[in-house]
Amino acid sequence: MSEAHIATNQEICLAMLRDSDRDRYLACLLSPEEKRGALAALYAFNAELARIRDLVHEPLPGEVRLQYWHDLLEGSAHGSTAANPVAAALLMAIETHRLPRKTLIDMIGARTFDLYDDPMETRLSLEGYAGETASALIQLASLVLSPEEAARSADAAGHAGVAQAVAGLLLLMPLHRRRGQIYIPLQILSATGLDRDAFLAGEDRPRISAAIEAFAGLGREHLAKARAAGPIALAVFPAFLPATIAEPVLIRAQKRGALLFDRPLQPPQWRRQLRMGLAAARRKI
């Protein structure tokens, strides 16, 4: 593939992020220029997986879309990879930075959960899901930025990814509830006197607030562990930038409880950009 085609594919990935994931788009811009293309490919791939449930009405078509990416990474893709700029850019990033395909394949497998309305059973199940999605993405981005430093930040990446995932699920909770999806583990619901149907019904606001507060608390617990894991090297810190905006969401969720269904939790874009910029300067999650 020519350098012109590589550059074009990477630019398309960046443009996609600008429209679909502004936070990771900004994280790319705050990264070294020579790494942006590979990071954009990783983040665009993640965005493609995350939006599959929005594009399908039944699980089977979603499974087909996930299988496309699985086949691509297994080397048995159907049709021309060059026709899909995200796929072409992803394969180039894997080759250039020697990224582990198994981690990406596991990410695809974890996203199968999104296609169905089965409840998350336990806290451990949630942490596993977050580990194979958000945490894995931080670690893969770290490998792009500095393979030497990536291993040293693996523990921080694991915990930061869980915190980021919980914050993201809190932001999407009104949408998930309308669909009949629930990501708060049944283990947490049970501890607050709820079950899946009672939470989705939305009538017991005090207990629902308690469940949301506990769920957000889980995210803050992992954020604290990420911070306690030690300083993150400057070379890989851009991989952690999307996780630096999780804390305000977690704090708001704990304060609002069931009110998050009535008022959006997401801080305005300018606040998120400012927080990421300050985090980049201070190198603190």
RAKAHU-V904456 format. One record per residue. N is the residue number from 0. RES is the residue in one letter. SS is DSSP state (H for helix, E for strand, L for the rest). NEAR is the number of other ideal C-beta (glycine too) atoms within 12 Angstrom. Layout:
n=N res=RES ss=SS near=NEAR
n=N res=RES ss=SS near=NEAR
This chain:
n=0 res=M ss=L near=20
n=1 res=S ss=L near=11
n=2 res=E ss=H near=11
n=3 res=A ss=H near=10
n=4 res=H ss=H near=19
n=5 res=I ss=H near=26
n=6 res=A ss=H near=23
n=7 res=T ss=H near=20
n=8 res=N ss=H near=34
n=9 res=Q ss=H near=36
n=10 res=E ss=H near=23
n=11 res=I ss=H near=26
n=12 res=C ss=H near=40
n=13 res=L ss=H near=36
n=14 res=A ss=H near=22
n=15 res=M ss=H near=29
n=16 res=L ss=H near=35
n=17 res=R ss=H near=22
n=18 res=D ss=H near=15
n=19 res=S ss=H near=24
n=20 res=D ss=L near=31
n=21 res=R ss=H near=26
n=22 res=D ss=H near=36
n=23 res=R ss=H near=44
n=24 res=Y ss=H near=30
n=25 res=L ss=H near=32
n=26 res=A ss=H near=42
n=27 res=C ss=H near=39
n=28 res=L ss=H near=25
n=29 res=L ss=L near=31
n=30 res=S ss=L near=35
n=31 res=P ss=L near=23
n=32 res=E ss=H near=16
n=33 res=E ss=H near=15
n=34 res=K ss=H near=31
n=35 res=R ss=H near=32
n=36 res=G ss=H near=36
n=37 res=A ss=H near=39
n=38 res=L ss=H near=46
n=39 res=A ss=H near=42
n=40 res=A ss=H near=45
n=41 res=L ss=H near=48
n=42 res=Y ss=H near=46
n=43 res=A ss=H near=41
n=44 res=F ss=H near=49
n=45 res=N ss=H near=44
n=46 res=A ss=H near=33
n=47 res=E ss=H near=35
n=48 res=L ss=H near=42
n=49 res=A ss=H near=33
n=50 res=R ss=L near=24
n=51 res=I ss=H near=30
n=52 res=R ss=H near=29
n=53 res=D ss=H near=21
n=54 res=L ss=H near=18
n=55 res=V ss=L near=19
n=56 res=H ss=L near=12
n=57 res=E ss=L near=15
n=58 res=P ss=H near=21
n=59 res=L ss=H near=15
n=60 res=P ss=H near=17
n=61 res=G ss=H near=28
n=62 res=E ss=H near=23
n=63 res=V ss=H near=19
n=64 res=R ss=H near=29
n=65 res=L ss=H near=34
n=66 res=Q ss=H near=24
n=67 res=Y ss=H near=28
n=68 res=W ss=H near=36
n=69 res=H ss=H near=28
n=70 res=D ss=H near=20
n=71 res=L ss=H near=32
n=72 res=L ss=H near=31
n=73 res=E ss=H near=17
n=74 res=G ss=L near=14
n=75 res=S ss=L near=13
n=76 res=A ss=L near=21
n=77 res=H ss=L near=17
n=78 res=G ss=L near=13
n=79 res=S ss=L near=12
n=80 res=T ss=H near=26
n=81 res=A ss=H near=19
n=82 res=A ss=H near=16
n=83 res=N ss=L near=26
n=84 res=P ss=H near=31
n=85 res=V ss=H near=37
n=86 res=A ss=H near=32
n=87 res=A ss=H near=32
n=88 res=A ss=H near=40
n=89 res=L ss=H near=44
n=90 res=L ss=H near=31
n=91 res=M ss=H near=32
n=92 res=A ss=H near=37
n=93 res=I ss=H near=29
n=94 res=E ss=H near=18
n=95 res=T ss=H near=23
n=96 res=H ss=H near=28
n=97 res=R ss=L near=15
n=98 res=L ss=L near=33
n=99 res=P ss=L near=20
n=100 res=R ss=H near=24
n=101 res=K ss=H near=17
n=102 res=T ss=H near=32
n=103 res=L ss=H near=37
n=104 res=I ss=H near=27
n=105 res=D ss=H near=26
n=106 res=M ss=H near=39
n=107 res=I ss=H near=36
n=108 res=G ss=H near=25
n=109 res=A ss=H near=33
n=110 res=R ss=H near=35
n=111 res=T ss=H near=28
n=112 res=F ss=H near=35
n=113 res=D ss=H near=36
n=114 res=L ss=H near=31
n=115 res=Y ss=L near=21
n=116 res=D ss=L near=21
n=117 res=D ss=L near=18
n=118 res=P ss=L near=28
n=119 res=M ss=L near=34
n=120 res=E ss=L near=22
n=121 res=T ss=L near=19
n=122 res=R ss=H near=28
n=123 res=L ss=H near=17
n=124 res=S ss=H near=23
n=125 res=L ss=H near=37
n=126 res=E ss=H near=31
n=127 res=G ss=H near=25
n=128 res=Y ss=H near=33
n=129 res=A ss=H near=39
n=130 res=G ss=H near=31
n=131 res=E ss=H near=33
n=132 res=T ss=H near=39
n=133 res=A ss=H near=44
n=134 res=S ss=H near=42
n=135 res=A ss=H near=41
n=136 res=L ss=H near=46
n=137 res=I ss=H near=50
n=138 res=Q ss=H near=40
n=139 res=L ss=H near=40
n=140 res=A ss=H near=48
n=141 res=S ss=H near=43
n=142 res=L ss=H near=35
n=143 res=V ss=H near=39
n=144 res=L ss=H near=38
n=145 res=S ss=L near=25
n=146 res=P ss=H near=25
n=147 res=E ss=H near=13
n=148 res=E ss=H near=27
n=149 res=A ss=H near=32
n=150 res=A ss=H near=16
n=151 res=R ss=H near=22
n=152 res=S ss=H near=38
n=153 res=A ss=H near=29
n=154 res=D ss=H near=25
n=155 res=A ss=H near=40
n=156 res=A ss=H near=43
n=157 res=G ss=H near=32
n=158 res=H ss=H near=38
n=159 res=A ss=H near=49
n=160 res=G ss=H near=46
n=161 res=V ss=H near=42
n=162 res=A ss=H near=48
n=163 res=Q ss=H near=44
n=164 res=A ss=H near=44
n=165 res=V ss=H near=46
n=166 res=A ss=H near=42
n=167 res=G ss=H near=37
n=168 res=L ss=H near=40
n=169 res=L ss=H near=43
n=170 res=L ss=H near=30
n=171 res=L ss=L near=30
n=172 res=M ss=H near=37
n=173 res=P ss=H near=25
n=174 res=L ss=H near=21
n=175 res=H ss=H near=28
n=176 res=R ss=H near=26
n=177 res=R ss=H near=14
n=178 res=R ss=H near=20
n=179 res=G ss=L near=19
n=180 res=Q ss=L near=27
n=181 res=I ss=L near=37
n=182 res=Y ss=L near=44
n=183 res=I ss=L near=46
n=184 res=P ss=L near=32
n=185 res=L ss=H near=27
n=186 res=Q ss=H near=24
n=187 res=I ss=H near=36
n=188 res=L ss=H near=32
n=189 res=S ss=H near=22
n=190 res=A ss=H near=21
n=191 res=T ss=L near=28
n=192 res=G ss=L near=17
n=193 res=L ss=L near=33
n=194 res=D ss=L near=23
n=195 res=R ss=H near=27
n=196 res=D ss=H near=17
n=197 res=A ss=H near=23
n=198 res=F ss=H near=37
n=199 res=L ss=H near=27
n=200 res=A ss=H near=17
n=201 res=G ss=L near=27
n=202 res=E ss=L near=14
n=203 res=D ss=L near=21
n=204 res=R ss=H near=22
n=205 res=P ss=H near=18
n=206 res=R ss=H near=26
n=207 res=I ss=H near=36
n=208 res=S ss=H near=28
n=209 res=A ss=H near=25
n=210 res=A ss=H near=40
n=211 res=I ss=H near=42
n=212 res=E ss=H near=30
n=213 res=A ss=H near=32
n=214 res=F ss=H near=44
n=215 res=A ss=H near=38
n=216 res=G ss=H near=28
n=217 res=L ss=H near=39
n=218 res=G ss=H near=46
n=219 res=R ss=H near=32
n=220 res=E ss=H near=22
n=221 res=H ss=H near=39
n=222 res=L ss=H near=36
n=223 res=A ss=H near=21
n=224 res=K ss=H near=24
n=225 res=A ss=H near=35
n=226 res=R ss=H near=26
n=227 res=A ss=H near=16
n=228 res=A ss=L near=22
n=229 res=G ss=L near=18
n=230 res=P ss=L near=20
n=231 res=I ss=L near=37
n=232 res=A ss=L near=24
n=233 res=L ss=H near=20
n=234 res=A ss=H near=25
n=235 res=V ss=H near=36
n=236 res=F ss=H near=37
n=237 res=P ss=H near=39
n=238 res=A ss=H near=49
n=239 res=F ss=H near=49
n=240 res=L ss=H near=42
n=241 res=P ss=H near=46
n=242 res=A ss=H near=49
n=243 res=T ss=H near=42
n=244 res=I ss=H near=41
n=245 res=A ss=H near=47
n=246 res=E ss=H near=33
n=247 res=P ss=H near=29
n=248 res=V ss=H near=40
n=249 res=L ss=H near=38
n=250 res=I ss=H near=23
n=251 res=R ss=H near=28
n=252 res=A ss=H near=42
n=253 res=Q ss=H near=30
n=254 res=K ss=H near=20
n=255 res=R ss=H near=25
n=256 res=G ss=H near=30
n=257 res=A ss=H near=30
n=258 res=L ss=H near=22
n=259 res=L ss=H near=37
n=260 res=F ss=H near=27
n=261 res=D ss=L near=15
n=262 res=R ss=L near=14
n=263 res=P ss=L near=19
n=264 res=L ss=L near=34
n=265 res=Q ss=L near=24
n=266 res=P ss=L near=23
n=267 res=P ss=L near=14
n=268 res=Q ss=H near=16
n=269 res=W ss=H near=13
n=270 res=R ss=H near=19
n=271 res=R ss=H near=32
n=272 res=Q ss=H near=24
n=273 res=L ss=H near=18
n=274 res=R ss=H near=30
n=275 res=M ss=H near=37
n=276 res=G ss=H near=21
n=277 res=L ss=H near=18
n=278 res=A ss=H near=32
n=279 res=A ss=H near=28
n=280 res=A ss=H near=15
n=281 res=R ss=H near=17
n=282 res=R ss=L near=23
n=283 res=K ss=L near=23
n=284 res=I ss=L near=40
